[in-house]
């Protein structure tokens, strides 16, 4: 199933999984793949966006079980254990390879692109002026696109984990971009401009059939108010807002080495921290891949918990859930004094 998870992440940049930690469905798992259906009746007019998910059960015969928990899975926006009919359901929200797409190659776009690369984004710049999208102006950009903003769908592939920044040279270009982006999936959509320009743009788009719900998702005027006037200061305010949006929910960390081990077809046990309290060193969602040879990729924090988990992998047949107490006494104690508890999921891959 992890092959499918990583495949969806490469395609969409986002994926979500759910696995029961107890009860009659203990060990049953599914994937939620983001899906967006777009219907455009007339070019340039309002488009209908229906965001949803495709539910992929680990076993086909479990599909009817997961239908009952689709709402809980969809509404859980971060990696955590939640309750489902009195049982514990571990939801992992994966994000990978965020993309920053900037429309407009002007003076604010340059430091914004630079900060985006510093923060680990794949950066694309698009402008309708060829001499504004050059390697001299944007040496760090991953993709430079020259084209009409009205035709951005030809050049910019939809991708769920995308942060769109509209910084064109005028309100016409801004509105052209906004019309085409409002029907796409995105993590963030921001548009530069004065409050008056934003108001006029909203009024025009409402007349064209776009909804208040769609327009209220747009960060406009863009950025966190920092009082800056320089291009670099405006860029900082934009990226600060993007970071705030990006980190508002806790997502599962994607360890590239663990991913590589799975995609190479290696066999072993995936070990994941599902829940923790106290001072355990690694967060929820941390993963370690343990192969029969003893080769280990990734880490769930080292120490006694990791040592015990590695040893337990030899006994795992399919899926198991174990609780480790970080105390000095008790039946499940590891003889530690730091306190707390860690819940670990074992999955044979």
GUMIMAR-903103 format. One record per residue (C-alpha): residue number from 1; residue in three letters; x, y negated, z. Coordinates in steps of 0.2 Angstrom, whole numbers. Example, Ala and Ser with C-alpha at 12.3 -4.5 7.8 and 13.67 -1.06 7.14 Angstrom:
// GUMIMAR-903103
resi,resn,X,Y,Z
1,Ala,62,22,39;
2,Ser,68,5,36;
END
This chain:
// GUMIMAR-903103
resi,resn,X,Y,Z
1,Unk,0,0,0;
2,Unk,15,-12,3;
3,Unk,19,-11,-16;
4,Unk,2,-18,-19;
5,Unk,4,-32,-6;
6,Unk,20,-37,-13;
7,Unk,13,-37,-31;
8,Unk,-1,-48,-26;
9,Unk,11,-60,-17;
10,Unk,21,-61,-33;
11,Unk,6,-65,-43;
12,Unk,-4,-76,-31;
13,Unk,8,-82,-18;
14,Unk,-5,-76,-5;
15,Unk,-12,-60,2;
16,Unk,-21,-54,17;
17,Unk,-22,-37,26;
18,Unk,-32,-30,40;
19,Unk,-29,-14,50;
20,Unk,-39,-8,65;
21,Unk,-28,-5,81;
22,Unk,-41,5,90;
23,Unk,-59,13,89;
24,Unk,-66,25,77;
25,Unk,-57,16,62;
26,Unk,-40,15,70;
27,Unk,-27,15,56;
28,Unk,-39,11,42;
29,Unk,-32,-3,32;
30,Unk,-37,-15,17;
31,Unk,-30,-29,7;
32,Unk,-39,-45,2;
33,Unk,-33,-52,-14;
34,Unk,-38,-70,-18;
35,Unk,-49,-72,-33;
36,Unk,-55,-88,-41;
37,Unk,-68,-88,-55;
38,Unk,-69,-104,-65;
39,Unk,-83,-109,-77;
40,Unk,-81,-124,-88;
41,Unk,-95,-128,-99;
42,Unk,-88,-144,-107;
43,Unk,-70,-149,-108;
44,Unk,-67,-164,-96;
45,Unk,-83,-162,-87;
46,Unk,-86,-155,-69;
47,Unk,-81,-137,-67;
48,Unk,-88,-124,-55;
49,Unk,-75,-116,-44;
50,Unk,-80,-100,-35;
51,Unk,-67,-95,-23;
52,Unk,-68,-77,-16;
53,Unk,-58,-61,-13;
54,Unk,-56,-44,-20;
55,Unk,-57,-31,-6;
56,Unk,-45,-17,-9;
57,Unk,-46,-2,3;
58,Unk,-31,9,6;
59,Unk,-43,24,3;
60,Unk,-57,22,-9;
61,Unk,-69,31,2;
62,Unk,-67,17,16;
63,Unk,-74,3,5;
64,Unk,-91,3,13;
65,Unk,-83,2,30;
66,Unk,-74,-14,25;
67,Unk,-89,-22,18;
68,Unk,-95,-24,35;
69,Unk,-80,-34,40;
70,Unk,-77,-45,25;
71,Unk,-83,-61,33;
72,Unk,-71,-58,49;
73,Unk,-56,-55,37;
74,Unk,-60,-70,26;
75,Unk,-63,-82,41;
76,Unk,-47,-77,50;
77,Unk,-35,-90,43;
78,Unk,-19,-84,52;
79,Unk,-9,-68,57;
80,Unk,-16,-62,73;
81,Unk,-27,-49,82;
82,Unk,-45,-53,81;
83,Unk,-61,-44,88;
84,Unk,-73,-34,76;
85,Unk,-88,-26,84;
86,Unk,-78,-24,100;
87,Unk,-63,-17,92;
88,Unk,-46,-25,89;
89,Unk,-42,-29,71;
90,Unk,-25,-35,66;
91,Unk,-25,-47,52;
92,Unk,-9,-52,42;
93,Unk,-10,-68,32;
94,Unk,5,-68,20;
95,Unk,12,-83,11;
96,Unk,27,-82,-1;
97,Unk,36,-93,-14;
98,Unk,26,-110,-12;
99,Unk,26,-121,-27;
100,Unk,26,-140,-27;
101,Unk,19,-147,-44;
102,Unk,21,-166,-46;
103,Unk,12,-175,-59;
104,Unk,22,-191,-65;
105,Unk,40,-193,-66;
106,Unk,42,-210,-58;
107,Unk,53,-217,-44;
108,Unk,43,-209,-30;
109,Unk,43,-192,-39;
110,Unk,62,-191,-38;
111,Unk,65,-191,-19;
112,Unk,49,-180,-17;
113,Unk,56,-167,-29;
114,Unk,72,-167,-19;
115,Unk,64,-165,-3;
116,Unk,53,-151,-10;
117,Unk,69,-141,-15;
118,Unk,77,-144,2;
119,Unk,61,-137,10;
120,Unk,61,-121,-1;
121,Unk,48,-125,-14;
122,Unk,48,-120,-32;
123,Unk,47,-138,-40;
124,Unk,39,-142,-56;
125,Unk,38,-160,-63;
126,Unk,25,-165,-77;
127,Unk,24,-181,-87;
128,Unk,17,-187,-103;
129,Unk,33,-197,-107;
130,Unk,47,-185,-113;
131,Unk,61,-197,-107;
132,Unk,54,-196,-89;
133,Unk,56,-177,-87;
134,Unk,74,-174,-90;
135,Unk,88,-165,-80;
136,Unk,96,-181,-77;
137,Unk,81,-188,-68;
138,Unk,77,-171,-59;
139,Unk,93,-161,-58;
140,Unk,86,-149,-45;
141,Unk,69,-146,-53;
142,Unk,64,-128,-58;
143,Unk,53,-133,-72;
144,Unk,51,-149,-82;
145,Unk,35,-151,-92;
146,Unk,32,-164,-106;
147,Unk,13,-165,-111;
148,Unk,-4,-173,-110;
149,Unk,-11,-173,-92;
150,Unk,-28,-168,-100;
151,Unk,-20,-152,-106;
152,Unk,-11,-148,-90;
153,Unk,-20,-131,-90;
154,Unk,-9,-126,-105;
155,Unk,7,-129,-96;
156,Unk,4,-126,-77;
157,Unk,-2,-108,-72;
158,Unk,-14,-107,-58;
159,Unk,-6,-100,-42;
160,Unk,-15,-100,-25;
161,Unk,0,-105,-15;
162,Unk,3,-122,-24;
163,Unk,4,-139,-17;
164,Unk,-1,-152,-30;
165,Unk,5,-170,-29;
166,Unk,-3,-183,-41;
167,Unk,9,-198,-44;
168,Unk,6,-203,-62;
169,Unk,9,-221,-68;
170,Unk,-10,-226,-68;
171,Unk,-27,-222,-62;
172,Unk,-32,-214,-79;
173,Unk,-18,-201,-78;
174,Unk,-22,-198,-60;
175,Unk,-40,-195,-64;
176,Unk,-36,-184,-79;
177,Unk,-26,-173,-67;
178,Unk,-38,-173,-53;
179,Unk,-52,-167,-65;
180,Unk,-42,-152,-70;
181,Unk,-35,-147,-53;
182,Unk,-52,-148,-43;
183,Unk,-57,-131,-51;
184,Unk,-41,-123,-46;
185,Unk,-36,-114,-30;
186,Unk,-23,-123,-20;
187,Unk,-15,-126,-3;
188,Unk,-14,-145,-5;
189,Unk,-20,-158,-17;
190,Unk,-15,-176,-15;
191,Unk,-16,-192,-25;
192,Unk,-7,-208,-23;
193,Unk,-16,-225,-24;
194,Unk,-24,-239,-14;
195,Unk,-40,-236,-5;
196,Unk,-49,-246,-18;
197,Unk,-42,-235,-32;
198,Unk,-46,-220,-23;
199,Unk,-64,-226,-19;
200,Unk,-67,-230,-38;
201,Unk,-60,-213,-43;
202,Unk,-71,-204,-31;
203,Unk,-86,-213,-37;
204,Unk,-83,-210,-55;
205,Unk,-80,-191,-52;
206,Unk,-96,-190,-42;
207,Unk,-105,-197,-57;
208,Unk,-97,-184,-68;
209,Unk,-104,-170,-57;
210,Unk,-90,-166,-45;
211,Unk,-96,-164,-27;
212,Unk,-92,-173,-11;
213,Unk,-85,-156,-4;
214,Unk,-73,-155,-18;
215,Unk,-67,-173,-17;
216,Unk,-66,-172,2;
217,Unk,-52,-159,1;
218,Unk,-41,-171,-9;
219,Unk,-28,-180,2;
220,Unk,-30,-198,-4;
221,Unk,-22,-210,-1;
222,Unk,-8,-197,-1;
223,Unk,4,-195,14;
224,Unk,5,-198,33;
225,Unk,5,-216,36;
226,Unk,23,-221,41;
227,Unk,23,-239,36;
228,Unk,36,-236,23;
229,Unk,38,-245,6;
230,Unk,54,-238,-2;
231,Unk,51,-223,-13;
232,Unk,61,-212,-1;
233,Unk,50,-217,13;
234,Unk,34,-213,3;
235,Unk,42,-196,-2;
236,Unk,45,-192,17;
237,Unk,27,-197,21;
238,Unk,20,-185,7;
239,Unk,31,-171,12;
240,Unk,27,-173,30;
241,Unk,9,-171,26;
242,Unk,12,-156,15;
243,Unk,22,-148,29;
244,Unk,8,-151,41;
245,Unk,-5,-143,30;
246,Unk,7,-128,26;
247,Unk,10,-125,45;
248,Unk,-7,-127,52;
249,Unk,-10,-108,52;
250,Unk,3,-95,57;
251,Unk,7,-83,42;
252,Unk,16,-67,42;
253,Unk,35,-69,38;
254,Unk,40,-60,21;
255,Unk,57,-53,24;
256,Unk,64,-51,6;
257,Unk,76,-37,11;
258,Unk,61,-27,18;
259,Unk,51,-30,2;
260,Unk,66,-25,-9;
261,Unk,67,-8,1;
262,Unk,49,-5,-2;
263,Unk,49,-10,-21;
264,Unk,65,1,-24;
265,Unk,54,16,-19;
266,Unk,63,20,-2;
267,Unk,53,31,10;
268,Unk,52,27,29;
269,Unk,41,19,42;
270,Unk,36,1,42;
271,Unk,36,-6,60;
272,Unk,26,-22,63;
273,Unk,23,-33,79;
274,Unk,4,-35,79;
275,Unk,3,-43,96;
276,Unk,14,-50,110;
277,Unk,14,-59,126;
278,Unk,29,-65,137;
279,Unk,46,-68,131;
280,Unk,49,-55,117;
281,Unk,61,-62,104;
282,Unk,52,-60,88;
283,Unk,34,-67,83;
284,Unk,19,-58,77;
285,Unk,21,-51,60;
286,Unk,39,-47,61;
287,Unk,44,-31,52;
288,Unk,57,-18,51;
289,Unk,59,-4,39;
290,Unk,66,12,46;
291,Unk,72,26,34;
292,Unk,74,44,38;
293,Unk,93,42,36;
294,Unk,93,30,50;
295,Unk,96,15,39;
296,Unk,86,0,45;
297,Unk,81,-16,36;
298,Unk,74,-31,45;
299,Unk,71,-33,64;
300,Unk,57,-34,77;
301,Unk,69,-43,89;
302,Unk,82,-31,94;
303,Unk,84,-25,112;
304,Unk,74,-11,121;
305,Unk,58,-13,111;
306,Unk,67,-11,95;
307,Unk,77,3,101;
308,Unk,62,13,107;
309,Unk,52,9,91;
310,Unk,67,16,80;
311,Unk,67,32,90;
312,Unk,48,34,89;
313,Unk,48,32,70;
314,Unk,54,51,69;
315,Unk,37,56,76;
316,Unk,26,45,65;
317,Unk,15,56,53;
318,Unk,4,42,46;
319,Unk,-1,27,57;
320,Unk,1,24,75;
321,Unk,-1,10,87;
322,Unk,10,9,103;
323,Unk,11,-4,117;
324,Unk,27,-8,126;
325,Unk,27,-16,143;
326,Unk,42,-28,146;
327,Unk,42,-25,165;
328,Unk,52,-16,177;
329,Unk,39,-3,183;
330,Unk,24,6,177;
331,Unk,20,21,166;
332,Unk,24,12,149;
333,Unk,37,1,156;
334,Unk,54,-1,147;
335,Unk,63,-6,164;
336,Unk,64,-24,159;
337,Unk,61,-40,170;
338,Unk,57,-53,157;
339,Unk,38,-48,158;
340,Unk,25,-47,144;
341,Unk,19,-34,132;
342,Unk,22,-30,114;
343,Unk,10,-20,102;
344,Unk,18,-12,88;
345,Unk,10,-4,72;
346,Unk,19,11,64;
347,Unk,15,15,46;
348,Unk,23,28,35;
349,Unk,27,22,18;
END
